[in-house]
Amino acid sequence: MNTPEERPNPDEALARAHAARAEMAAALTEDQEPEPDEPLGWQPIWKRPRKPKSKAAKKQELGKQRRLQDAGKRRLAAAQSRRPRSRQNRLSNAAARRDARALSRLRHSNAWLW
């Protein structure tokens, strides 16, 4: 257990926080404009000044995106073709194909069904 001498006084801590409040508020104001020659440091992306990209840079980025998309599609197709289907799935598909074939034969024949 802490002795009362070791514990900080809450009133003193509150007084220090009140004294530092103005300083913290000044640091947190968002409308402070940096000097033009002052380096900005880190800023969130939505606050950074926009630099338009050159046509070459745009083309390069789009080409990279397209290559990545194509690679993803190839990877997906390769994984799908290698995945073994369950036996039940294959059998049900075959049965459905047989039924469809029989119905199609009936539909295209001139047999009367009541």
C-alpha positions as CSV (number, residue, x, y, z in Angstrom):
1,M,0.0,0.0,0.0
2,N,1.1,3.5,-0.7
3,T,1.6,5.8,2.2
4,P,-0.1,9.2,2.0
5,E,3.2,10.9,1.5
6,E,4.0,8.9,-1.7
7,R,0.6,9.5,-3.3
8,P,0.3,12.7,-5.4
9,N,-2.2,15.2,-4.3
10,P,-5.2,15.3,-6.8
11,D,-5.7,19.0,-6.2
12,E,-2.1,19.7,-7.3
13,A,-2.5,17.5,-10.4
14,L,-5.7,19.4,-11.3
15,A,-4.0,22.7,-10.9
16,R,-1.2,21.6,-13.2
17,A,-3.7,20.4,-15.8
18,H,-5.6,23.8,-15.7
19,A,-2.3,25.6,-16.1
20,A,-1.3,23.6,-19.2
21,R,-4.8,23.8,-20.7
22,A,-4.2,27.0,-22.6
23,E,-0.9,25.7,-24.0
24,M,-2.5,22.5,-25.1
25,A,-5.4,24.3,-26.8
26,A,-3.0,26.4,-28.8
27,A,-1.2,23.3,-29.9
28,L,-4.4,21.7,-31.0
29,T,-5.9,24.5,-33.1
30,E,-6.3,23.4,-36.6
31,D,-6.3,26.8,-38.3
32,Q,-2.7,27.5,-37.7
33,E,-0.9,28.0,-41.0
34,P,2.7,27.0,-41.2
35,E,5.2,29.5,-42.6
36,P,5.8,29.0,-46.3
37,D,9.5,28.1,-45.9
38,E,8.9,25.9,-42.9
39,P,9.0,22.2,-43.5
40,L,5.6,20.6,-43.0
41,G,6.6,17.3,-41.4
42,W,4.0,14.5,-41.4
43,Q,0.5,15.4,-42.4
44,P,-2.6,13.2,-42.9
45,I,-3.2,12.5,-46.6
46,W,-6.3,14.6,-46.8
47,K,-4.3,17.7,-45.6
48,R,-1.4,17.3,-48.0
49,P,-1.2,19.7,-50.9
50,R,-2.1,18.1,-54.2
51,K,0.5,17.5,-56.7
52,P,-0.9,16.7,-60.2
53,K,0.7,13.6,-61.6
54,S,2.3,13.6,-65.0
55,K,0.8,11.6,-67.8
56,A,3.7,9.2,-67.7
57,A,3.3,8.6,-64.0
58,K,-0.5,8.0,-64.4
59,K,0.1,5.5,-67.2
60,Q,2.8,3.8,-65.1
61,E,0.4,3.5,-62.1
62,L,-2.5,2.2,-64.2
63,G,-0.2,-0.3,-65.9
64,K,0.9,-1.6,-62.5
65,Q,-2.7,-1.9,-61.3
66,R,-3.7,-3.8,-64.5
67,R,-0.8,-6.2,-64.1
68,L,-1.7,-6.8,-60.5
69,Q,-5.4,-7.4,-61.4
70,D,-4.4,-9.8,-64.2
71,A,-2.1,-11.7,-61.9
72,G,-4.9,-12.0,-59.4
73,K,-7.3,-13.3,-62.0
74,R,-4.7,-15.8,-63.2
75,R,-4.1,-16.9,-59.6
76,L,-7.8,-17.4,-59.0
77,A,-8.3,-19.3,-62.2
78,A,-5.4,-21.6,-61.4
79,A,-6.7,-22.2,-57.9
80,Q,-10.2,-23.0,-59.2
81,S,-8.9,-25.4,-61.8
82,R,-6.8,-27.3,-59.3
83,R,-9.5,-27.6,-56.6
84,P,-11.0,-31.1,-56.6
85,R,-14.8,-31.2,-56.6
86,S,-16.6,-33.5,-54.2
87,R,-17.9,-36.7,-55.6
88,Q,-21.5,-35.9,-54.6
89,N,-21.3,-32.6,-56.4
90,R,-20.1,-34.3,-59.6
91,L,-22.8,-36.9,-59.4
92,S,-25.6,-34.4,-58.9
93,N,-24.4,-32.4,-61.8
94,A,-24.4,-35.4,-64.0
95,A,-27.9,-36.4,-62.9
96,A,-29.1,-32.9,-63.6
97,R,-27.5,-33.0,-67.1
98,R,-29.2,-36.3,-67.8
99,D,-32.6,-34.9,-66.7
100,A,-32.1,-31.8,-68.8
101,R,-31.2,-33.9,-71.8
102,A,-34.3,-36.1,-71.4
103,L,-36.5,-33.0,-71.1
104,S,-34.9,-31.4,-74.1
105,R,-35.5,-34.6,-76.1
106,L,-39.2,-34.6,-75.1
107,R,-39.6,-30.9,-75.9
108,H,-38.1,-31.3,-79.4
109,S,-40.0,-34.4,-80.2
110,N,-43.5,-34.4,-81.6
111,A,-44.8,-36.6,-78.8
112,W,-48.0,-35.5,-77.1
113,L,-48.0,-35.4,-73.3
114,W,-51.3,-35.2,-71.4
